Amino acid sequence: MTANALITAARQLSTAVDAMRFGPPVSHVYNPLDYAWNIHEAYLRRYGEGRKRAIFLGMNPGPFGMAQIGVPFGEIASARDWLGLEGPVGQPAVTNPKRPVEGFACKRSEVSGQRLWGLFRARFGTPEAFFADHFVVNYCPLAFFEEGRNLTPDKLPGTEARPLLAACDAHLRTVVEALQPEWLIGIGNWAEKRAAEAVGDMDVRFGRVLHPSPASPAANRGWAEAATRQLTDLGIWK
């Protein structure tokens, strides 16, 4: 069963990254595969079964999305009301007071997740219709903070990044082996690059869509339309 393979792979990745240490400018590291495991496992079990035509690959957890509830791009309303996921969430090993984990009680909206899941909901109607041929996973499971500021994995020094990337590459290979996708779609340039580095020798095609982050002026000018056009141009959507 593919969902069981994904669950085993996520547990192994969580264990591997938990053993890693990161120095300044990183002040806090959150591993939602640990404290939000029950929700993440429910996501994998419910939606990770069967072969997928396309996997959408994110970078790492956002502070108001997966870092809160363990769901990739996990904007609270989308995860609860569309994906049907809800439940208690624990706490990181060391909590950043400027970025508390409130689980499904978090009132901040993860705009990237709102846009991503909003597009899928508008196009497919039900999660079952979307996940019949698609899946969403993050390349890196860790959220990094410099006090109140979010740090992305591409900003880590090379000596700290190398073992992290190796663990994430190995996990992605397992995901691709389990789901056997035709396409691996990077959400943003960095995710596409990491996908090609990790599984470039496997039988999979690569593409990317514009990252839905509100920090991107292009995304703020109509992300859903831009992403739909990119996926249509690739031939993934019609």
C-alpha positions as protocol buffer text, in pm:
chain_id: "A"
residue {
  index: 1
  type: MET
  ca { x: 0 y: 0 z: 0 }
}
residue {
  index: 2
  type: THR
  ca { x: 147 y: 329 z: -107 }
}
residue {
  index: 3
  type: ALA
  ca { x: 16 y: 523 z: 192 }
}
residue {
  index: 4
  type: ASN
  ca { x: 200 y: 288 z: 429 }
}
residue {
  index: 5
  type: ALA
  ca { x: 522 y: 343 z: 231 }
}
residue {
  index: 6
  type: LEU
  ca { x: 476 y: 720 z: 259 }
}
residue {
  index: 7
  type: ILE
  ca { x: 412 y: 696 z: 633 }
}
residue {
  index: 8
  type: THR
  ca { x: 724 y: 485 z: 689 }
}
residue {
  index: 9
  type: ALA
  ca { x: 933 y: 723 z: 477 }
}
residue {
  index: 10
  type: ALA
  ca { x: 804 y: 1029 z: 666 }
}
residue {
  index: 11
  type: ARG
  ca { x: 886 y: 869 z: 1002 }
}
residue {
  index: 12
  type: GLN
  ca { x: 1239 y: 791 z: 882 }
}
residue {
  index: 13
  type: LEU
  ca { x: 1285 y: 1146 z: 754 }
}
residue {
  index: 14
  type: SER
  ca { x: 1160 y: 1290 z: 1082 }
}
residue {
  index: 15
  type: THR
  ca { x: 1408 y: 1080 z: 1279 }
}
residue {
  index: 16
  type: ALA
  ca { x: 1695 y: 1177 z: 1049 }
}
residue {
  index: 17
  type: VAL
  ca { x: 1635 y: 1553 z: 1067 }
}
residue {
  index: 18
  type: ASP
  ca { x: 1569 y: 1547 z: 1443 }
}
residue {
  index: 19
  type: ALA
  ca { x: 1933 y: 1449 z: 1491 }
}
residue {
  index: 20
  type: MET
  ca { x: 2061 y: 1754 z: 1301 }
}
residue {
  index: 21
  type: ARG
  ca { x: 2171 y: 2080 z: 1465 }
}
residue {
  index: 22
  type: PHE
  ca { x: 2171 y: 2426 z: 1313 }
}
residue {
  index: 23
  type: GLY
  ca { x: 2367 y: 2731 z: 1425 }
}
residue {
  index: 24
  type: PRO
  ca { x: 2314 y: 3106 z: 1383 }
}
residue {
  index: 25
  type: PRO
  ca { x: 2132 y: 3275 z: 1223 }
}
residue {
  index: 26
  type: VAL
  ca { x: 1885 y: 2992 z: 1300 }
}
residue {
  index: 27
  type: SER
  ca { x: 1733 y: 3051 z: 1644 }
}
residue {
  index: 28
  type: HIS
  ca { x: 1455 y: 2786 z: 1637 }
}
residue {
  index: 29
  type: VAL
  ca { x: 1376 y: 2475 z: 1433 }
}
residue {
  index: 30
  type: TYR
  ca { x: 1029 y: 2321 z: 1415 }
}
residue {
  index: 31
  type: ASN
  ca { x: 968 y: 1963 z: 1300 }
}
residue {
  index: 32
  type: PRO
  ca { x: 592 y: 1923 z: 1244 }
}
residue {
  index: 33
  type: LEU
  ca { x: 646 y: 1558 z: 1148 }
}
residue {
  index: 34
  type: ASP
  ca { x: 708 y: 1520 z: 1522 }
}
residue {
  index: 35
  type: TYR
  ca { x: 462 y: 1736 z: 1715 }
}
residue {
  index: 36
  type: ALA
  ca { x: 188 y: 1731 z: 1445 }
}
residue {
  index: 37
  type: TRP
  ca { x: 248 y: 1371 z: 1341 }
}
residue {
  index: 38
  type: ASN
  ca { x: -108 y: 1251 z: 1393 }
}
residue {
  index: 39
  type: ILE
  ca { x: -244 y: 1505 z: 1145 }
}
residue {
  index: 40
  type: HIS
  ca { x: 34 y: 1442 z: 894 }
}
residue {
  index: 41
  type: GLU
  ca { x: -20 y: 1067 z: 914 }
}
residue {
  index: 42
  type: ALA
  ca { x: -394 y: 1117 z: 860 }
}
residue {
  index: 43
  type: TYR
  ca { x: -316 y: 1325 z: 550 }
}
residue {
  index: 44
  type: LEU
  ca { x: -88 y: 1055 z: 409 }
}
residue {
  index: 45
  type: ARG
  ca { x: -327 y: 772 z: 493 }
}
residue {
  index: 46
  type: ARG
  ca { x: -632 y: 945 z: 348 }
}
residue {
  index: 47
  type: TYR
  ca { x: -482 y: 1090 z: 34 }
}
residue {
  index: 48
  type: GLY
  ca { x: -157 y: 902 z: -37 }
}
residue {
  index: 49
  type: GLU
  ca { x: -303 y: 579 z: -170 }
}
residue {
  index: 50
  type: GLY
  ca { x: -249 y: 475 z: -529 }
}
residue {
  index: 51
  type: ARG
  ca { x: -41 y: 594 z: -819 }
}
residue {
  index: 52
  type: LYS
  ca { x: -41 y: 970 z: -891 }
}
residue {
  index: 53
  type: ARG
  ca { x: 11 y: 1137 z: -1226 }
}
residue {
  index: 54
  type: ALA
  ca { x: 162 y: 1455 z: -1077 }
}
residue {
  index: 55
  type: ILE
  ca { x: 328 y: 1539 z: -745 }
}
residue {
  index: 56
  type: PHE
  ca { x: 344 y: 1903 z: -641 }
}
residue {
  index: 57
  type: LEU
  ca { x: 663 y: 1967 z: -441 }
}
residue {
  index: 58
  type: GLY
  ca { x: 683 y: 2254 z: -193 }
}
residue {
  index: 59
  type: MET
  ca { x: 996 y: 2389 z: -26 }
}
residue {
  index: 60
  type: ASN
  ca { x: 936 y: 2357 z: 351 }
}
residue {
  index: 61
  type: PRO
  ca { x: 666 y: 2434 z: 608 }
}
residue {
  index: 62
  type: GLY
  ca { x: 526 y: 2785 z: 630 }
}
residue {
  index: 63
  type: PRO
  ca { x: 489 y: 2935 z: 979 }
}
residue {
  index: 64
  type: PHE
  ca { x: 108 y: 2952 z: 964 }
}
residue {
  index: 65
  type: GLY
  ca { x: 52 y: 2636 z: 762 }
}
residue {
  index: 66
  type: MET
  ca { x: 238 y: 2308 z: 796 }
}
residue {
  index: 67
  type: ALA
  ca { x: 429 y: 2442 z: 1097 }
}
residue {
  index: 68
  type: GLN
  ca { x: 93 y: 2470 z: 1273 }
}
residue {
  index: 69
  type: ILE
  ca { x: -85 y: 2149 z: 1168 }
}
residue {
  index: 70
  type: GLY
  ca { x: 151 y: 1917 z: 978 }
}
residue {
  index: 71
  type: VAL
  ca { x: -24 y: 1945 z: 639 }
}
residue {
  index: 72
  type: PRO
  ca { x: 177 y: 2068 z: 337 }
}
residue {
  index: 73
  type: PHE
  ca { x: 68 y: 2425 z: 258 }
}
residue {
  index: 74
  type: GLY
  ca { x: -175 y: 2367 z: 545 }
}
residue {
  index: 75
  type: GLU
  ca { x: -383 y: 2681 z: 556 }
}
residue {
  index: 76
  type: ILE
  ca { x: -618 y: 2609 z: 845 }
}
residue {
  index: 77
  type: ALA
  ca { x: -955 y: 2656 z: 675 }
}
residue {
  index: 78
  type: SER
  ca { x: -853 y: 2456 z: 367 }
}
residue {
  index: 79
  type: ALA
  ca { x: -716 y: 2166 z: 572 }
}
residue {
  index: 80
  type: ARG
  ca { x: -1015 y: 2156 z: 805 }
}
residue {
  index: 81
  type: ASP
  ca { x: -1306 y: 2238 z: 574 }
}
residue {
  index: 82
  type: TRP
  ca { x: -1190 y: 2087 z: 243 }
}
residue {
  index: 83
  type: LEU
  ca { x: -942 y: 1814 z: 333 }
}
residue {
  index: 84
  type: GLY
  ca { x: -1142 y: 1720 z: 641 }
}
residue {
  index: 85
  type: LEU
  ca { x: -841 y: 1707 z: 871 }
}
residue {
  index: 86
  type: GLU
  ca { x: -856 y: 1821 z: 1232 }
}
residue {
  index: 87
  type: GLY
  ca { x: -727 y: 1720 z: 1572 }
}
residue {
  index: 88
  type: PRO
  ca { x: -492 y: 1808 z: 1855 }
}
residue {
  index: 89
  type: VAL
  ca { x: -136 y: 1921 z: 1781 }
}
residue {
  index: 90
  type: GLY
  ca { x: 158 y: 1912 z: 2022 }
}
residue {
  index: 91
  type: GLN
  ca { x: 445 y: 2155 z: 2066 }
}
residue {
  index: 92
  type: PRO
  ca { x: 796 y: 2182 z: 1921 }
}
residue {
  index: 93
  type: ALA
  ca { x: 1088 y: 2073 z: 2138 }
}
residue {
  index: 94
  type: VAL
  ca { x: 1180 y: 2442 z: 2184 }
}
residue {
  index: 95
  type: THR
  ca { x: 905 y: 2692 z: 2111 }
}
residue {
  index: 96
  type: ASN
  ca { x: 979 y: 3025 z: 1948 }
}
residue {
  index: 97
  type: PRO
  ca { x: 775 y: 3281 z: 2149 }
}
residue {
  index: 98
  type: LYS
  ca { x: 746 y: 3493 z: 1835 }
}
residue {
  index: 99
  type: ARG
  ca { x: 602 y: 3201 z: 1638 }
}
residue {
  index: 100
  type: PRO
  ca { x: 375 y: 3002 z: 1872 }
}
residue {
  index: 101
  type: VAL
  ca { x: 218 y: 2677 z: 1755 }
}
residue {
  index: 102
  type: GLU
  ca { x: -156 y: 2698 z: 1806 }
}
residue {
  index: 103
  type: GLY
  ca { x: -262 y: 2413 z: 1578 }
}
residue {
  index: 104
  type: PHE
  ca { x: -609 y: 2445 z: 1429 }
}
residue {
  index: 105
  type: ALA
  ca { x: -676 y: 2739 z: 1662 }
}
residue {
  index: 106
  type: CYS
  ca { x: -423 y: 2951 z: 1468 }
}
residue {
  index: 107
  type: LYS
  ca { x: -597 y: 3265 z: 1342 }
}
residue {
  index: 108
  type: ARG
  ca { x: -329 y: 3363 z: 1090 }
}
residue {
  index: 109
  type: SER
  ca { x: -384 y: 3253 z: 731 }
}
residue {
  index: 110
  type: GLU
  ca { x: -111 y: 3084 z: 527 }
}
residue {
  index: 111
  type: VAL
  ca { x: -169 y: 3275 z: 204 }
}
residue {
  index: 112
  type: SER
  ca { x: 35 y: 3033 z: -8 }
}
residue {
  index: 113
  type: GLY
  ca { x: -179 y: 2744 z: 113 }
}
residue {
  index: 114
  type: GLN
  ca { x: -500 y: 2939 z: 70 }
}
residue {
  index: 115
  type: ARG
  ca { x: -407 y: 3001 z: -292 }
}
residue {
  index: 116
  type: LEU
  ca { x: -280 y: 2648 z: -366 }
}
residue {
  index: 117
  type: TRP
  ca { x: -566 y: 2451 z: -212 }
}
residue {
  index: 118
  type: GLY
  ca { x: -812 y: 2715 z: -332 }
}
residue {
  index: 119
  type: LEU
  ca { x: -708 y: 2648 z: -692 }
}
residue {
  index: 120
  type: PHE
  ca { x: -741 y: 2272 z: -649 }
}
residue {
  index: 121
  type: ARG
  ca { x: -1079 y: 2310 z: -483 }
}
residue {
  index: 122
  type: ALA
  ca { x: -1208 y: 2540 z: -757 }
}
residue {
  index: 123
  type: ARG
  ca { x: -1089 y: 2309 z: -1033 }
}
residue {
  index: 124
  type: PHE
  ca { x: -1166 y: 1965 z: -889 }
}
residue {
  index: 125
  type: GLY
  ca { x: -1448 y: 2027 z: -644 }
}
residue {
  index: 126
  type: THR
  ca { x: -1365 y: 1745 z: -403 }
}
residue {
  index: 127
  type: PRO
  ca { x: -1034 y: 1635 z: -252 }
}
residue {
  index: 128
  type: GLU
  ca { x: -1101 y: 1282 z: -379 }
}
residue {
  index: 129
  type: ALA
  ca { x: -1113 y: 1410 z: -738 }
}
residue {
  index: 130
  type: PHE
  ca { x: -788 y: 1603 z: -695 }
}
residue {
  index: 131
  type: PHE
  ca { x: -595 y: 1329 z: -513 }
}
residue {
  index: 132
  type: ALA
  ca { x: -702 y: 1064 z: -761 }
}
residue {
  index: 133
  type: ASP
  ca { x: -416 y: 1185 z: -984 }
}
residue {
  index: 134
  type: HIS
  ca { x: -225 y: 1440 z: -773 }
}
residue {
  index: 135
  type: PHE
  ca { x: -38 y: 1471 z: -445 }
}
residue {
  index: 136
  type: VAL
  ca { x: 129 y: 1752 z: -249 }
}
residue {
  index: 137
  type: VAL
  ca { x: 443 y: 1705 z: -40 }
}
residue {
  index: 138
  type: ASN
  ca { x: 715 y: 1932 z: 97 }
}
residue {
  index: 139
  type: TYR
  ca { x: 1079 y: 1866 z: 10 }
}
residue {
  index: 140
  type: CYS
  ca { x: 1207 y: 1967 z: 355 }
}
residue {
  index: 141
  type: PRO
  ca { x: 998 y: 1896 z: 668 }
}
residue {
  index: 142
  type: LEU
  ca { x: 1163 y: 2157 z: 890 }
}
residue {
  index: 143
  type: ALA
  ca { x: 1066 y: 2519 z: 952 }
}
residue {
  index: 144
  type: PHE
  ca { x: 1356 y: 2750 z: 1041 }
}
residue {
  index: 145
  type: PHE
  ca { x: 1335 y: 3083 z: 1222 }
}
residue {
  index: 146
  type: GLU
  ca { x: 1571 y: 3370 z: 1291 }
}
residue {
  index: 147
  type: GLU
  ca { x: 1376 y: 3491 z: 1592 }
}
residue {
  index: 148
  type: GLY
  ca { x: 1051 y: 3620 z: 1437 }
}
residue {
  index: 149
  type: ARG
  ca { x: 1168 y: 3587 z: 1078 }
}
residue {
  index: 150
  type: ASN
  ca { x: 1109 y: 3280 z: 861 }
}
residue {
  index: 151
  type: LEU
  ca { x: 1428 y: 3131 z: 712 }
}
residue {
  index: 152
  type: THR
  ca { x: 1411 y: 2906 z: 406 }
}
residue {
  index: 153
  type: PRO
  ca { x: 1644 y: 2605 z: 365 }
}
residue {
  index: 154
  type: ASP
  ca { x: 1831 y: 2766 z: 75 }
}
residue {
  index: 155
  type: LYS
  ca { x: 1968 y: 3022 z: 323 }
}
residue {
  index: 156
  type: LEU
  ca { x: 2148 y: 2760 z: 538 }
}
residue {
  index: 157
  type: PRO
  ca { x: 2529 y: 2740 z: 524 }
}
residue {
  index: 158
  type: GLY
  ca { x: 2661 y: 2455 z: 312 }
}
residue {
  index: 159
  type: THR
  ca { x: 2798 y: 2246 z: 598 }
}
residue {
  index: 160
  type: GLU
  ca { x: 2453 y: 2237 z: 762 }
}
residue {
  index: 161
  type: ALA
  ca { x: 2259 y: 2212 z: 438 }
}
residue {
  index: 162
  type: ARG
  ca { x: 2440 y: 1907 z: 295 }
}
residue {
  index: 163
  type: PRO
  ca { x: 2317 y: 1641 z: 541 }
}
residue {
  index: 164
  type: LEU
  ca { x: 1969 y: 1795 z: 538 }
}
residue {
  index: 165
  type: LEU
  ca { x: 1949 y: 1789 z: 159 }
}
residue {
  index: 166
  type: ALA
  ca { x: 2078 y: 1431 z: 153 }
}
residue {
  index: 167
  type: ALA
  ca { x: 1800 y: 1318 z: 390 }
}
residue {
  index: 168
  type: CYS
  ca { x: 1536 y: 1510 z: 195 }
}
residue {
  index: 169
  type: ASP
  ca { x: 1664 y: 1374 z: -137 }
}
residue {
  index: 170
  type: ALA
  ca { x: 1640 y: 1018 z: -5 }
}
residue {
  index: 171
  type: HIS
  ca { x: 1285 y: 1080 z: 118 }
}
residue {
  index: 172
  type: LEU
  ca { x: 1178 y: 1227 z: -216 }
}
residue {
  index: 173
  type: ARG
  ca { x: 1317 y: 926 z: -400 }
}
residue {
  index: 174
  type: THR
  ca { x: 1106 y: 699 z: -180 }
}
residue {
  index: 175
  type: VAL
  ca { x: 797 y: 911 z: -245 }
}
residue {
  index: 176
  type: VAL
  ca { x: 854 y: 892 z: -621 }
}
residue {
  index: 177
  type: GLU
  ca { x: 914 y: 516 z: -603 }
}
residue {
  index: 178
  type: ALA
  ca { x: 588 y: 472 z: -410 }
}
residue {
  index: 179
  type: LEU
  ca { x: 363 y: 701 z: -615 }
}
residue {
  index: 180
  type: GLN
  ca { x: 528 y: 645 z: -957 }
}
residue {
  index: 181
  type: PRO
  ca { x: 432 y: 987 z: -1094 }
}
residue {
  index: 182
  type: GLU
  ca { x: 467 y: 1094 z: -1453 }
}
residue {
  index: 183
  type: TRP
  ca { x: 537 y: 1451 z: -1340 }
}
residue {
  index: 184
  type: LEU
  ca { x: 713 y: 1616 z: -1047 }
}
residue {
  index: 185
  type: ILE
  ca { x: 611 y: 1982 z: -1031 }
}
residue {
  index: 186
  type: GLY
  ca { x: 821 y: 2219 z: -824 }
}
residue {
  index: 187
  type: ILE
  ca { x: 622 y: 2493 z: -651 }
}
residue {
  index: 188
  type: GLY
  ca { x: 881 y: 2760 z: -724 }
}
residue {
  index: 189
  type: ASN
  ca { x: 1226 y: 2739 z: -882 }
}
residue {
  index: 190
  type: TRP
  ca { x: 1414 y: 2601 z: -582 }
}
residue {
  index: 191
  type: ALA
  ca { x: 1179 y: 2307 z: -539 }
}
residue {
  index: 192
  type: GLU
  ca { x: 1208 y: 2220 z: -907 }
}
residue {
  index: 193
  type: LYS
  ca { x: 1587 y: 2234 z: -885 }
}
residue {
  index: 194
  type: ARG
  ca { x: 1594 y: 2008 z: -577 }
}
residue {
  index: 195
  type: ALA
  ca { x: 1359 y: 1763 z: -747 }
}
residue {
  index: 196
  type: ALA
  ca { x: 1590 y: 1736 z: -1049 }
}
residue {
  index: 197
  type: GLU
  ca { x: 1893 y: 1691 z: -821 }
}
residue {
  index: 198
  type: ALA
  ca { x: 1724 y: 1422 z: -613 }
}
residue {
  index: 199
  type: VAL
  ca { x: 1548 y: 1209 z: -875 }
}
residue {
  index: 200
  type: GLY
  ca { x: 1689 y: 1324 z: -1209 }
}
residue {
  index: 201
  type: ASP
  ca { x: 1792 y: 968 z: -1292 }
}
residue {
  index: 202
  type: MET
  ca { x: 1441 y: 831 z: -1238 }
}
residue {
  index: 203
  type: ASP
  ca { x: 1163 y: 796 z: -1494 }
}
residue {
  index: 204
  type: VAL
  ca { x: 982 y: 1122 z: -1418 }
}
residue {
  index: 205
  type: ARG
  ca { x: 934 y: 1454 z: -1597 }
}
residue {
  index: 206
  type: PHE
  ca { x: 992 y: 1790 z: -1430 }
}
residue {
  index: 207
  type: GLY
  ca { x: 809 y: 2120 z: -1438 }
}
residue {
  index: 208
  type: ARG
  ca { x: 727 y: 2410 z: -1211 }
}
residue {
  index: 209
  type: VAL
  ca { x: 458 y: 2656 z: -1122 }
}
residue {
  index: 210
  type: LEU
  ca { x: 493 y: 3003 z: -983 }
}
residue {
  index: 211
  type: HIS
  ca { x: 521 y: 3001 z: -605 }
}
residue {
  index: 212
  type: PRO
  ca { x: 197 y: 3135 z: -450 }
}
residue {
  index: 213
  type: SER
  ca { x: 377 y: 3335 z: -181 }
}
residue {
  index: 214
  type: PRO
  ca { x: 242 y: 3688 z: -121 }
}
residue {
  index: 215
  type: ALA
  ca { x: 607 y: 3799 z: -127 }
}
residue {
  index: 216
  type: SER
  ca { x: 595 y: 3739 z: -504 }
}
residue {
  index: 217
  type: PRO
  ca { x: 455 y: 4036 z: -701 }
}
residue {
  index: 218
  type: ALA
  ca { x: 374 y: 3800 z: -990 }
}
residue {
  index: 219
  type: ALA
  ca { x: 173 y: 3573 z: -759 }
}
residue {
  index: 220
  type: ASN
  ca { x: -21 y: 3872 z: -631 }
}
residue {
  index: 221
  type: ARG
  ca { x: -129 y: 3959 z: -986 }
}
residue {
  index: 222
  type: GLY
  ca { x: -333 y: 3640 z: -1029 }
}
residue {
  index: 223
  type: TRP
  ca { x: -157 y: 3328 z: -907 }
}
residue {
  index: 224
  type: ALA
  ca { x: -435 y: 3079 z: -988 }
}
residue {
  index: 225
  type: GLU
  ca { x: -453 y: 3195 z: -1349 }
}
residue {
  index: 226
  type: ALA
  ca { x: -74 y: 3186 z: -1387 }
}
residue {
  index: 227
  type: ALA
  ca { x: -40 y: 2837 z: -1234 }
}
residue {
  index: 228
  type: THR
  ca { x: -329 y: 2704 z: -1443 }
}
residue {
  index: 229
  type: ARG
  ca { x: -167 y: 2839 z: -1758 }
}
residue {
  index: 230
  type: GLN
  ca { x: 168 y: 2681 z: -1667 }
}
residue {
  index: 231
  type: LEU
  ca { x: 10 y: 2341 z: -1597 }
}
residue {
  index: 232
  type: THR
  ca { x: -190 y: 2360 z: -1918 }
}
residue {
  index: 233
  type: ASP
  ca { x: 121 y: 2449 z: -2118 }
}
residue {
  index: 234
  type: LEU
  ca { x: 297 y: 2144 z: -1971 }
}
residue {
  index: 235
  type: GLY
  ca { x: 4 y: 1925 z: -2075 }
}
residue {
  index: 236
  type: ILE
  ca { x: -77 y: 1818 z: -1720 }
}
residue {
  index: 237
  type: TRP
  ca { x: -414 y: 1994 z: -1721 }
}
residue {
  index: 238
  type: LYS
  ca { x: -643 y: 2049 z: -2018 }
}
